[in-house]
Amino acid sequence: MKTALALAAVGALHAAPAALFLPPLRPPGLAGRGDPGHVALTFDDGPNPLSTPHFLRALEVRGVRATFFLLGEQVARAPWLAGEIAAAGHEVAVHGWAHQCLLRHGPRRAYDDFARACDVIEDAAGYRPQWIRAPYGVFSTGSLVAARRLGLTPVLWTCWGFDWTSRATPESVLRTVFKDLNGGGTVLLHDSDHAAALGSWRATLSALGPLLDECGRRGLRVGPLADHAVARAG
């Protein structure tokens, strides 16, 4: 009985940070709260040679930079594309090696996963990433410890486009983002359908221009987390 209780306690401790997925429980730093006159624009699940270049072109036309949370295995398949993201002035960050829930990873596996992703991203982009976002937005205790050991700052988001489903449309993406969009917030979108419905990125791409227009109308600057004044890990 004592052994079972001890195992349950260990399991609860391991999974406890997963509750931070719920927006009301996120501290400002983890939520990506920053400069109230700025919005951090972030993309997950790339790079994808079929979709990411479209986002890079759209952002170049608008003169906007963003933060791309990259999967290590995707970078390994297209290192040149991760290099193009960085060369265009965007910020690269870590989304893990593969798109797997970190609750399935113990501390050692989480560390190895993050370190491997950091190495391949650094090799491709030319610098060490500083931010990490867990797949599905679900951190574990072990993964947070691993991130700290690697000098990575965990960050989630304040609003998202719910843009990974087959039902997503440009209108639905915008409607969902605008519901919670405020100055100082961090927007989560996806430049890839790697872990989403096939072709879902097209709705996101079509929503990108109107999203930037709305931020402009509100007097909000848009850029990467590096320009967002979010508290960073020491």
C-alpha positions in Angstrom: 0.0 0.0 0.0 2.8 2.4 0.9 4.6 1.6 -2.3 1.5 2.3 -4.3 1.0 5.6 -2.5 4.6 6.6 -3.1 4.3 5.8 -6.8 1.1 7.8 -7.0 2.8 10.7 -5.3 5.7 10.6 -7.7 3.3 10.4 -10.7 1.4 13.4 -9.4 4.6 15.4 -9.0 5.7 14.5 -12.5 2.4 15.6 -14.0 1.6 18.6 -11.9 3.0 21.2 -14.3 0.6 19.9 -17.0 -2.1 22.0 -15.2 -0.3 25.1 -16.5 -1.9 24.3 -19.9 -5.0 26.0 -18.5 -4.6 29.8 -19.1 -5.9 31.0 -15.7 -3.1 29.0 -14.0 -0.2 30.4 -16.1 2.1 32.9 -14.5 2.8 35.9 -16.8 6.2 34.8 -17.9 5.0 31.3 -18.9 2.0 32.8 -20.7 4.3 35.0 -22.7 3.1 38.3 -21.3 5.4 41.1 -22.3 5.5 44.7 -23.6 1.9 46.0 -23.6 2.5 47.8 -26.9 3.8 44.6 -28.5 2.4 41.2 -29.7 4.7 38.2 -30.0 3.9 36.2 -33.1 4.9 32.5 -32.8 4.6 29.4 -35.0 4.8 25.8 -34.0 5.6 22.4 -35.6 7.9 23.4 -38.4 9.9 23.6 -40.5 8.0 22.1 -43.3 9.3 22.6 -46.9 5.7 22.5 -48.3 4.3 25.3 -46.0 6.9 27.2 -44.1 8.3 29.1 -47.2 4.8 30.6 -47.8 4.9 32.0 -44.3 8.4 33.4 -44.7 7.4 35.1 -47.9 4.2 36.6 -46.3 6.1 37.9 -43.3 8.8 39.3 -45.5 6.3 41.3 -47.5 4.9 42.8 -44.3 8.3 43.4 -42.8 7.4 41.3 -39.7 9.6 38.9 -37.8 8.3 36.0 -35.6 9.5 33.2 -33.4 9.4 29.7 -34.9 9.2 26.8 -32.4 10.9 24.0 -34.4 10.8 20.2 -34.0 14.3 18.7 -34.0 13.3 15.9 -36.3 11.8 18.3 -38.8 15.0 20.4 -38.8 17.0 17.3 -39.4 15.0 16.6 -42.5 15.3 20.2 -43.8 18.2 22.0 -42.1 18.4 24.4 -45.0 14.9 25.7 -44.2 15.7 26.3 -40.5 18.7 28.2 -41.8 16.5 30.3 -44.0 14.2 31.1 -41.1 17.1 32.4 -39.1 18.7 34.2 -42.1 15.4 36.1 -42.6 15.7 37.6 -39.1 13.2 35.3 -37.4 13.9 33.8 -34.0 14.2 30.0 -33.7 13.1 28.1 -30.6 12.6 24.5 -29.4 9.4 22.5 -29.7 11.1 19.2 -28.7 12.6 16.6 -30.9 9.3 14.9 -32.0 5.8 16.0 -31.4 5.2 13.8 -28.4 3.5 14.5 -25.0 6.3 15.1 -22.4 4.2 13.3 -19.8 5.5 10.1 -21.4 9.2 11.3 -20.8 11.1 10.8 -17.6 13.7 13.5 -16.6 16.6 11.9 -18.5 14.6 11.3 -21.7 13.3 14.9 -21.6 16.9 16.2 -21.2 18.2 14.1 -24.1 15.2 15.1 -26.3 15.7 18.8 -25.7 19.5 18.7 -26.0 19.3 16.8 -29.3 16.8 19.3 -30.6 19.0 22.3 -29.4 22.0 20.8 -31.2 20.4 20.3 -34.5 18.7 23.7 -34.5 21.9 25.4 -33.5 23.8 23.6 -36.3 21.2 24.7 -38.9 20.4 28.3 -37.6 23.9 29.3 -36.4 22.9 30.1 -32.8 21.6 28.4 -29.7 17.8 28.7 -29.2 16.7 30.3 -25.9 13.0 29.4 -25.7 11.1 26.1 -25.4 7.4 25.3 -25.8 6.2 21.8 -25.0 4.2 19.9 -27.6 0.5 20.3 -26.8 1.6 22.9 -24.3 2.0 20.2 -21.7 5.2 20.4 -19.5 6.2 17.9 -16.8 8.3 18.5 -13.8 11.2 16.6 -15.4 10.9 18.6 -18.6 11.0 21.9 -16.7 14.1 20.7 -14.9 15.7 19.6 -18.2 14.8 23.0 -19.8 16.5 24.9 -16.9 19.6 22.7 -17.2 19.9 23.7 -20.9 19.2 27.4 -20.3 15.9 27.2 -22.1 13.0 29.4 -21.0 9.5 27.8 -21.1 6.8 29.8 -22.7 3.3 29.0 -23.8 0.8 31.6 -25.2 -2.1 33.9 -24.4 -4.2 33.3 -27.5 -4.2 30.8 -30.3 -5.9 30.2 -33.6 -7.2 26.7 -33.1 -5.8 26.3 -36.6 -4.8 22.6 -36.6 -8.2 21.0 -37.3 -9.8 20.1 -40.6 -12.6 22.5 -39.8 -10.3 25.6 -39.5 -11.0 28.4 -41.9 -9.3 31.9 -42.1 -12.4 33.3 -40.4 -12.4 30.8 -37.6 -8.7 31.4 -37.0 -9.1 35.1 -36.8 -12.2 34.9 -34.6 -10.4 32.6 -32.1 -7.3 34.8 -32.0 -9.2 38.0 -31.6 -11.2 36.7 -28.7 -8.1 36.9 -26.4 -5.8 39.2 -28.4 -4.4 42.0 -26.2 -1.3 44.1 -26.1 1.5 42.2 -24.4 0.1 38.8 -25.5 1.7 35.9 -27.4 -0.1 34.4 -30.4 0.2 30.7 -31.2 -0.2 29.6 -34.8 1.1 26.8 -36.9 3.2 27.0 -40.1 3.0 23.2 -40.6 0.5 20.4 -40.6 3.0 18.0 -39.3 0.9 17.3 -36.2 -2.4 18.7 -37.6 -5.0 18.0 -40.3 -3.6 17.8 -43.7 -3.4 21.3 -45.3 -4.7 23.1 -42.2 -1.8 25.6 -42.5 -3.5 27.2 -45.5 -6.2 28.7 -43.3 -3.5 30.1 -41.0 -1.6 31.6 -43.9 -4.8 33.3 -45.2 -5.5 34.7 -41.8 -2.0 36.1 -41.3 -2.5 39.3 -43.2 -5.8 40.3 -41.6 -4.3 39.5 -38.2 -1.4 41.8 -38.8 -3.8 44.5 -40.1 -5.8 44.3 -36.9 -2.7 44.6 -34.7 -1.8 47.7 -36.7 -5.2 49.2 -36.3 -4.8 48.7 -32.5 -1.4 50.3 -32.6 0.3 47.1 -31.6 3.8 46.3 -32.9 4.3 42.6 -33.9 7.5 40.7 -33.6 9.4 37.8 -32.0 9.6 36.9 -28.3 13.1 38.4 -28.3 11.5 41.8 -28.7 8.7 41.1 -26.2 10.4 41.7 -22.9 9.2 38.4 -21.4 11.1 37.4 -18.2 13.8 34.9 -19.1 15.4 32.1 -17.2 18.7 33.1 -15.5 
